[in-house]
């Protein structure tokens, strides 16, 4: 994509950057310096990049739980590194709070499924957690549960997007404080689950981008009426039924739509789309107006969506 085709707000800042000559996201990863997002000026805000993404027809791909595999566990820095090398510049992570008030990455309330420990996360201190090792369904790794602080530092260092999913043991205020302390305001989405949460987080941190579940345009309008800025809002539109009409209506309001193909392989769209090894359905989603896709199959989906991700790269995403 030629830079002259980018959205006007970014044109001056990006004029000196050259678009990658590679045709796939994996080729991007072969030399990260070729990816415009790797050297994007800090003065280009996340909301400006999202505006550019929406107008360019590109796609931001987000790896659910960081992109785990049989030998790389969910919510691990080492897994994020692998995902980034595959050309995927967005990760979703889960945040829990320890007994002594530290924020770590952990999806479950209890430790048994993903670590060598046991019991509730909230019953242990950070020191207790850091002697544990992360597990996949197949093996125990040498990787430790990371802190949110380390994760945000990784995001800032690599200029990627990290979507923050607060679990029951955590609260929004310390998460927001951690984002600000890390200087990661232009690298995060904060997931909210109710309208009241969306309004609360937006009021507390209007500089941050939040996601909120939105299934109708009327619902989006109600959130806007309650003070949520469209430019700071990503609309989560579910995992079951793609809705291009909704996505187009949100775009007209200045809101990016996100949709997930994630879930158990026997029931998810990821499972269905890759059942025949084709994956062309992902291209159809982006062609129909979807700018943000969350997947459990980030590496092969990145190969499928390389041309769309090239456009996102030119927008700094």
PAPATOR-492558 format. One line per 5 residues: number of its first residue (from 1); their letters; for each residue x, y, z of C-alpha. Coordinates in Angstrom, 2 decimals, decimal comma, padded with zeros to 5 digits. Layout:
// residues N
NUM = A = X:Y:Z; ... $
// end
This chain:
// residues 317
1 = XXXXX = 000,00:000,00:000,00; 001,37:003,43:-000,95; 001,67:005,88:001,96; -000,14:008,51:-000,07; -003,28:006,45:000,42 $
6 = XXXXX = -003,16:006,61:004,21; -005,66:008,55:006,24; -004,90:012,27:006,27; -004,15:012,61:010,03; -001,18:010,26:009,71 $
11 = XXXXX = 000,17:011,36:006,35; 002,68:013,93:007,55; 004,04:011,73:010,32; 004,42:008,69:008,13; 005,70:010,39:005,01 $
16 = XXXXX = 009,27:009,31:005,69; 008,42:005,68:006,33; 008,52:003,18:003,49; 005,92:000,43:003,18; 007,19:-003,09:003,56 $
21 = XXXXX = 007,94:-004,84:000,30; 006,92:-008,21:001,75; 003,64:-009,83:000,80; 002,96:-011,74:004,02; 003,04:-011,07:007,73 $
26 = XXXXX = 005,61:-013,84:008,20; 007,94:-012,02:005,81; 007,53:-008,93:007,97; 008,78:-010,90:010,93; 011,93:-011,95:009,08 $
31 = XXXXX = 013,21:-008,39:009,45; 011,21:-006,41:011,97; 012,91:-003,17:010,90; 010,90:-003,40:007,67; 007,66:-003,10:009,65 $
36 = XXXXX = 006,56:000,55:009,97; 005,09:-000,12:013,43; 008,54:-001,00:014,75; 009,70:002,61:014,37; 006,38:004,48:014,49 $
41 = XXXXX = 006,80:007,94:016,08; 005,37:008,11:019,61; 003,49:011,25:018,59; 001,17:009,09:016,48; -001,55:008,10:018,92 $
46 = XXXXX = -003,33:004,77:019,04; -006,62:006,42:018,11; -004,97:007,91:015,00; -003,61:004,49:014,07; -007,06:002,94:014,49 $
51 = XXXXX = -008,60:005,63:012,30; -006,01:004,81:009,67; -006,69:001,08:010,04; -010,41:001,59:009,51; -009,95:003,72:006,40 $
56 = XXXXX = -007,21:001,55:004,88; -009,14:-001,73:004,83; -006,34:-003,39:006,80; -006,58:-005,92:009,62; -005,14:-005,97:013,12 $
61 = XXXXX = -004,78:-009,61:014,19; -004,88:-010,34:017,94; -003,68:-013,64:019,39; -006,05:-014,90:022,11; -004,13:-015,52:025,37 $
66 = XXXXX = -000,96:-014,61:023,51; -001,04:-017,44:020,96; -000,33:-020,63:022,97; 000,73:-023,89:021,32; 001,57:-027,37:022,58 $
71 = XXXXX = 005,03:-026,21:023,65; 004,29:-022,56:024,47; 001,82:-021,83:027,30; -000,82:-019,14:027,36; -000,01:-015,77:028,97 $
76 = XXXXX = 003,78:-016,16:028,75; 006,37:-013,65:027,51; 008,12:-016,42:025,59; 004,85:-017,16:023,79; 004,42:-013,48:022,93 $
81 = XXXXX = 007,90:-013,49:021,42; 006,99:-016,47:019,23; 003,73:-014,81:018,18; 005,50:-011,57:017,29; 008,06:-013,45:015,20 $
86 = XXXXX = 005,13:-014,84:013,21; 004,19:-011,26:012,31; 001,21:-010,93:014,69; 001,28:-007,51:016,36; -001,62:-007,90:018,79 $
91 = XXXXX = -001,96:-010,15:021,85; -004,77:-010,63:024,36; -003,80:-011,40:027,97; -005,55:-012,08:031,27; -004,81:-010,19:034,49 $
96 = XXXXX = -005,15:-011,48:038,06; -004,04:-010,00:041,38; -001,96:-011,75:044,01; -002,58:-011,66:047,76; 000,01:-008,89:048,18 $
101 = XXXXX = -001,48:-006,71:045,44; 000,73:-007,50:042,44; -000,76:-007,88:038,95; 000,21:-011,02:037,05; -000,97:-012,80:033,93 $
106 = XXXXX = -003,31:-015,70:034,69; -006,61:-016,67:033,13; -008,11:-018,94:035,79; -008,96:-018,17:039,40; -006,94:-021,24:040,37 $
111 = XXXXX = -003,44:-022,28:039,39; -003,84:-025,98:038,60; -004,60:-025,89:034,87; -001,77:-023,64:033,69; 000,99:-023,89:036,34 $
116 = XXXXX = 002,80:-026,31:038,61; 001,02:-024,72:041,59; -002,39:-025,20:043,18; -005,03:-023,14:044,92; -006,43:-019,67:044,23 $
121 = XXXXX = -004,19:-017,06:042,65; -005,51:-014,51:045,15; -004,28:-016,63:048,08; -000,61:-016,49:047,04; 001,99:-013,74:047,03 $
126 = XXXXX = 004,00:-012,69:044,01; 007,01:-014,51:045,47; 004,91:-017,69:045,73; 003,81:-017,34:042,11; 007,28:-016,68:040,72 $
131 = XXXXX = 008,67:-020,06:041,79; 006,00:-021,81:039,68; 006,37:-022,92:036,08; 003,82:-022,56:033,31; 002,28:-025,65:031,72 $
136 = XXXXX = 000,65:-026,53:028,42; -001,66:-029,53:028,05; 001,39:-031,43:026,79; 004,30:-030,40:029,02; 005,74:-028,33:031,85 $
141 = XXXXX = 007,94:-025,49:030,60; 010,73:-023,47:032,21; 008,67:-020,29:031,77; 007,38:-018,32:034,77; 004,06:-016,46:035,09 $
146 = XXXXX = 004,90:-012,89:034,07; 003,85:-009,70:035,76; 001,67:-007,13:034,02; 004,60:-004,72:034,37; 006,88:-007,01:032,33 $
151 = XXXXX = 004,14:-007,54:029,75; 003,58:-003,82:029,25; 007,32:-003,27:028,93; 007,37:-005,94:026,19; 004,48:-004,21:024,41 $
156 = XXXXX = 006,14:-000,78:024,53; 009,54:-002,15:023,50; 008,06:-003,88:020,44; 005,33:-001,30:019,79; 002,55:-003,88:019,69 $
161 = XXXXX = -001,03:-003,89:020,96; -001,88:-005,80:024,12; -005,54:-006,29:025,00; -006,00:-006,47:028,78; -008,70:-008,77:030,17 $
166 = XXXXX = -009,31:-008,15:033,88; -010,19:-011,27:035,88; -012,26:-011,36:039,06; -009,33:-010,97:041,45; -008,17:-007,74:039,79 $
171 = XXXXX = -009,68:-004,28:039,48; -009,44:-001,56:036,87; -007,73:001,20:038,88; -004,38:-000,57:039,45; -004,39:-001,81:035,85 $
176 = XXXXX = -004,81:001,75:034,59; -002,07:002,91:036,95; 000,27:000,20:035,61; -000,43:001,24:032,01; 000,37:004,85:032,79 $
181 = XXXXX = 003,51:003,95:034,75; 004,77:001,92:031,77; 004,00:004,69:029,28; 001,85:002,14:027,43; -001,18:004,30:026,77 $
186 = XXXXX = -000,72:003,85:023,00; -000,24:000,10:023,27; -003,33:-001,18:025,09; -007,01:-001,92:024,82; -008,80:-002,44:028,16 $
191 = XXXXX = -011,67:-004,93:027,97; -014,93:-003,99:029,70; -017,91:-006,30:030,08; -020,82:-004,01:030,95; -021,94:-000,55:029,92 $
196 = XXXXX = -021,30:000,70:033,45; -017,74:-000,63:033,32; -017,18:001,01:029,94; -018,39:004,38:031,23; -016,38:004,00:034,45 $
201 = XXXXX = -013,09:003,11:032,76; -013,50:005,76:030,07; -014,19:008,42:032,70; -011,21:007,30:034,77; -008,81:007,04:031,82 $
206 = XXXXX = -010,17:008,93:028,80; -006,78:008,67:027,08; -007,05:004,87:026,85; -008,88:002,76:024,27; -011,49:000,42:025,74 $
211 = XXXXX = -013,47:-002,44:024,26; -017,14:-002,91:025,01; -019,63:-005,53:023,85; -021,88:-003,92:021,23; -024,42:-005,91:019,25 $
216 = XXXXX = -026,52:-003,10:017,74; -025,96:000,45:016,53; -028,54:001,64:019,03; -026,39:000,17:021,81; -023,35:002,03:020,47 $
221 = XXXXX = -025,34:005,27:020,43; -026,37:004,76:024,06; -022,73:004,40:025,12; -021,78:007,51:023,18; -024,65:009,39:024,85 $
226 = XXXXX = -023,21:008,36:028,22; -019,91:010,04:027,39; -017,79:007,32:025,78; -015,80:008,81:022,90; -016,15:006,84:019,64 $
231 = XXXXX = -012,43:007,33:018,95; -011,60:005,61:022,25; -013,94:002,69:021,70; -013,50:-000,70:020,05; -016,78:-002,59:019,67 $
236 = XXXXX = -016,60:-006,29:020,52; -019,20:-007,91:018,25; -018,98:-011,53:019,41; -017,74:-014,86:018,10; -020,74:-016,54:016,50 $
241 = XXXXX = -022,33:-014,46:013,76; -020,36:-012,04:011,59; -022,35:-008,84:011,07; -020,91:-006,70:008,25; -023,88:-004,31:008,40 $
246 = XXXXX = -023,10:-003,59:012,06; -019,38:-003,20:011,29; -020,12:-000,68:008,54; -022,48:001,28:010,80; -019,89:001,39:013,56 $
251 = XXXXX = -017,27:002,63:011,09; -019,54:005,52:010,13; -019,58:006,46:013,83; -015,78:006,33:014,03; -015,75:003,05:015,97 $
256 = XXXXX = -013,58:000,03:015,11; -015,31:-003,35:015,21; -013,66:-006,46:016,64; -014,82:-010,02:016,10; -013,48:-013,35:017,37 $
261 = XXXXX = -013,11:-016,67:015,58; -011,74:-018,23:018,78; -013,13:-021,03:020,93; -013,10:-024,82:021,18; -011,98:-026,24:017,79 $
266 = XXXXX = -015,14:-028,30:017,36; -017,38:-025,25:017,78; -015,35:-022,18:016,78; -015,06:-020,41:013,47; -011,29:-021,03:013,67 $
271 = XXXXX = -012,04:-024,73:013,66; -014,51:-024,42:010,81; -012,35:-022,12:008,69; -009,32:-024,41:008,91; -011,21:-027,69:008,60 $
276 = XXXXX = -010,30:-027,90:004,91; -006,93:-026,16:005,29; -008,10:-023,23:003,17; -008,77:-020,29:005,50; -010,13:-018,04:002,78 $
281 = XXXXX = -013,10:-017,22:005,03; -010,82:-014,93:007,04; -010,22:-012,82:003,95; -013,97:-012,55:003,44; -014,40:-011,20:006,99 $
286 = XXXXX = -011,88:-008,43:006,43; -013,22:-007,67:002,95; -016,68:-007,19:004,48; -015,44:-004,42:006,76; -013,90:-006,05:009,85 $
291 = XXXXX = -010,72:-004,25:011,03; -009,83:-006,26:014,20; -009,85:-010,06:014,42; -009,12:-012,13:017,56; -008,09:-015,72:016,91 $
296 = XXXXX = -006,80:-018,90:018,55; -004,84:-019,67:015,34; -002,68:-016,56:014,96; 000,28:-017,94:013,02; -001,52:-019,55:010,09 $
301 = XXXXX = -004,18:-016,84:010,09; -001,36:-014,28:009,76; -000,11:-016,11:006,70; -003,63:-016,04:005,27; -004,18:-012,34:005,96 $
306 = XXXXX = -000,73:-011,08:005,00; -001,92:-008,48:002,49; -004,41:-007,02:004,97; -001,80:-006,97:007,70; 000,56:-005,11:005,37 $
311 = XXXXX = -002,00:-002,30:005,32; -002,26:-002,36:009,11; 001,53:-002,18:009,29; 001,52:000,99:007,22; -000,80:002,45:009,87 $
316 = XX = 001,59:001,47:012,65; -000,37:-001,62:013,75 $
// end
